[in-house]
Amino acid sequence: MPKNQFKRGELYSFITGKASTAIARRLQKNFKQAGVDITIEQWSVLYHLWKQDGQSQQQLCDATFRDKPSITRLVDNLEKLQLVTRVANKDDRRINRIYLTQQANLLQAQTMELANQTLNEALEGVSNEQIEIAKEVLQKVYDNLTPSSTL
């Protein structure tokens, strides 16, 4: 008997990430209500830059699971909003390093608070034990489908 215990319609919902989509939509709504005028996709790039400023566009692709054209578009739009600047790498001008502006740094605390608020809304009624089990299962699924050489 196969391990897959999903019915045909349930598997599609699992793969499409209904929960992830719902969280992203709520976070976008919470941003809008707070007057934060950035998209969730832009925020994800800023989030990774807050963790480590000056990443290359390729590093941002890897961190956000996006392709190069998507990251280029996101960085272009973040530059227009004056939230990041591109700086050519001094050793290899083909590589751009992306740096946060002061304006982006000012958004960090507010957007992280909104993200925490959104996660609290999403996890209402979910026990810590259930969260830990979900994290373990999802990490295992990810590990099963990701070559260890790319981690």
TORVEX-755506 format. One record per residue (C-alpha): residue number from 1; x, y, z. Coordinates in Angstrom, 1 decimal. Layout:
N
SELO_NUM_X_Y_Z
...
% end
This chain:
151
SELO_1_0.0_0.0_0.0
SELO_2_1.5_3.4_-1.0
SELO_3_2.3_6.0_1.7
SELO_4_0.3_8.6_-0.2
SELO_5_-3.0_8.8_1.6
SELO_6_-4.3_11.8_-0.2
SELO_7_-7.3_11.6_-2.4
SELO_8_-6.9_12.9_-6.0
SELO_9_-8.4_16.4_-5.2
SELO_10_-6.6_16.7_-1.9
SELO_11_-3.2_16.2_-3.5
SELO_12_-3.6_19.1_-5.8
SELO_13_-4.5_21.4_-2.9
SELO_14_-1.5_20.1_-1.0
SELO_15_0.9_20.8_-3.9
SELO_16_-0.5_24.3_-4.6
SELO_17_0.1_25.4_-1.0
SELO_18_-3.3_26.7_0.0
SELO_19_-2.1_27.6_3.5
SELO_20_0.9_29.4_2.1
SELO_21_-1.2_31.4_-0.3
SELO_22_-3.7_32.3_2.5
SELO_23_-0.9_33.5_4.7
SELO_24_0.6_35.6_1.9
SELO_25_-2.7_37.2_1.1
SELO_26_-3.3_38.0_4.8
SELO_27_0.1_39.5_5.1
SELO_28_-0.4_41.6_2.0
SELO_29_-3.8_42.8_3.5
SELO_30_-2.1_43.6_6.8
SELO_31_0.7_45.5_5.0
SELO_32_-2.0_47.5_3.1
SELO_33_-4.0_48.3_6.2
SELO_34_-0.8_49.6_7.9
SELO_35_0.1_51.7_4.9
SELO_36_3.2_49.7_3.9
SELO_37_3.3_50.0_0.1
SELO_38_5.3_46.9_-0.9
SELO_39_4.4_43.5_-2.2
SELO_40_5.0_40.2_-0.3
SELO_41_7.5_39.3_-3.1
SELO_42_9.4_42.6_-2.5
SELO_43_9.2_42.0_1.3
SELO_44_10.8_38.5_0.9
SELO_45_13.8_40.1_-0.9
SELO_46_14.1_42.7_1.8
SELO_47_13.8_40.0_4.5
SELO_48_16.8_38.2_3.1
SELO_49_18.8_41.4_2.8
SELO_50_17.9_42.3_6.5
SELO_51_19.5_38.9_7.4
SELO_52_22.6_39.6_5.3
SELO_53_22.9_42.9_3.4
SELO_54_25.0_43.1_0.2
SELO_55_23.9_39.8_-1.3
SELO_56_24.3_39.1_-5.0
SELO_57_21.3_38.8_-7.2
SELO_58_22.1_35.1_-7.6
SELO_59_22.2_34.6_-3.8
SELO_60_18.8_36.3_-3.6
SELO_61_17.5_33.9_-6.3
SELO_62_18.7_31.0_-4.2
SELO_63_17.3_32.3_-1.0
SELO_64_13.9_33.2_-2.4
SELO_65_13.5_30.3_-4.8
SELO_66_13.0_32.7_-7.7
SELO_67_14.5_32.8_-11.1
SELO_68_16.9_35.5_-12.3
SELO_69_14.3_37.5_-14.3
SELO_70_12.0_37.6_-11.3
SELO_71_14.7_38.8_-9.0
SELO_72_15.9_41.4_-11.5
SELO_73_12.3_42.7_-11.8
SELO_74_11.9_42.8_-8.0
SELO_75_15.2_44.6_-7.5
SELO_76_14.3_47.1_-10.2
SELO_77_11.1_47.9_-8.4
SELO_78_12.7_48.1_-5.0
SELO_79_15.3_50.5_-6.5
SELO_80_12.4_52.6_-7.9
SELO_81_11.0_52.7_-4.3
SELO_82_14.4_53.7_-3.1
SELO_83_14.6_50.7_-0.8
SELO_84_17.7_49.1_-2.3
SELO_85_20.7_50.1_-4.4
SELO_86_22.7_48.0_-6.8
SELO_87_26.5_48.1_-6.6
SELO_88_28.7_46.4_-9.1
SELO_89_31.2_44.0_-7.4
SELO_90_34.7_45.5_-7.5
SELO_91_36.2_42.1_-8.5
SELO_92_33.6_41.1_-11.1
SELO_93_31.4_43.9_-12.6
SELO_94_29.0_41.2_-13.9
SELO_95_27.9_40.6_-10.3
SELO_96_25.7_43.2_-8.6
SELO_97_25.5_43.4_-4.9
SELO_98_22.2_44.6_-3.5
SELO_99_22.3_46.9_-0.5
SELO_100_19.5_48.2_1.7
SELO_101_18.9_51.9_1.9
SELO_102_18.1_53.7_5.2
SELO_103_14.5_53.8_4.1
SELO_104_14.4_50.0_3.9
SELO_105_16.0_49.7_7.3
SELO_106_13.2_51.8_8.7
SELO_107_10.6_49.3_7.4
SELO_108_12.2_46.3_9.1
SELO_109_10.7_46.6_12.5
SELO_110_7.2_47.5_11.3
SELO_111_7.0_44.7_8.6
SELO_112_8.5_42.1_10.9
SELO_113_5.8_43.0_13.5
SELO_114_3.1_42.6_10.8
SELO_115_4.6_39.3_9.8
SELO_116_4.5_38.0_13.4
SELO_117_0.9_39.3_13.7
SELO_118_-0.1_37.4_10.6
SELO_119_1.6_34.2_11.7
SELO_120_-0.2_34.5_15.1
SELO_121_-3.5_34.9_13.2
SELO_122_-2.7_31.9_11.0
SELO_123_-1.7_29.7_14.0
SELO_124_-4.6_30.5_16.2
SELO_125_-5.8_27.3_17.8
SELO_126_-2.7_25.3_16.7
SELO_127_-0.7_23.8_19.5
SELO_128_3.1_24.0_19.8
SELO_129_3.2_20.3_19.3
SELO_130_1.2_20.5_16.1
SELO_131_3.5_23.2_14.8
SELO_132_6.6_21.1_15.6
SELO_133_5.1_18.1_13.8
SELO_134_4.2_20.2_10.8
SELO_135_7.7_21.7_10.6
SELO_136_9.3_18.2_10.9
SELO_137_7.1_16.8_8.1
SELO_138_7.5_19.7_5.8
SELO_139_11.3_19.7_6.3
SELO_140_11.4_16.0_5.5
SELO_141_9.4_16.5_2.3
SELO_142_11.7_19.3_1.3
SELO_143_14.8_17.2_2.1
SELO_144_13.4_14.3_0.1
SELO_145_13.0_16.5_-2.9
SELO_146_16.1_18.6_-2.7
SELO_147_19.5_17.4_-3.6
SELO_148_21.8_17.8_-0.6
SELO_149_24.5_19.5_-2.8
SELO_150_22.2_22.5_-3.3
SELO_151_21.6_23.2_0.3
% end
